[in-house]
């Protein structure tokens, strides 16, 4: 598993999750977002188009990250969830908590202002 | 076919023919260190054998992956409390009609009846408490032993 982070010219901080997001690596993702928040980033997209599966710790990490981003006046969007991954969000009703877009580009276009 | 096994895992694979002769059942036994870094390896290993069994649809393969990862995380973190002197034991039966996977830790166990569902609106932003719920949603049958330190998950062929 690896995360790749890029910042586009529109001020969107895009993190791609490659592999799995599970108990063994969720802290890395939380740390990456925390670091970006401290650097002043406020608009985040986490993209799962290259992700195999997510466990409940990974879902929990996303919940924590979302809360932290909102507390700092930021916004977080998710993208690239295939049918299987999306089912995890639906089963846990987390699809009601997150703004989810089909692609990272659509997610980036969804930020206000 | 020989599948590579990570050095940190102890694996025992056995194949036996069912009396009904509608296919072979593969049995796997794994001893897993109490280290969350092993979870991906174990899931991959089981799935390679499931693919050999060649009947799981894409969604079922996904569900098994997540359910096994979840059960291993519970066993390593909550059960064994990541104690390196303790192990997690995985027993998998990959047959023509079902996949059955048992995950047992060396902890004191817990009462699964006391785990509440995490779907109340006020619980949605809690970072934990979804693991067992998710397992119950992803497989057809979930059972625990009396002690509560062993979970048995069954997914039937569709």
Interface residues (C-beta under 8 A of the other chain):
Chain A: X1 X19 X20 X22 X23 X24 X52 X53 X54 X55 X56 X57 X59 X60 X61 X63 X64 X66 X67 X83 X84 X87 X88 X91 X92 X93 X94 X96 X97
Chain B: X36 X37 X39 X40 X58 X59 X62 X65 X66 X69 X70 X73 X77 X118 X119 X124 X125 X126 X127 X128 X129 X130 X131 X133 X134 X137 X138
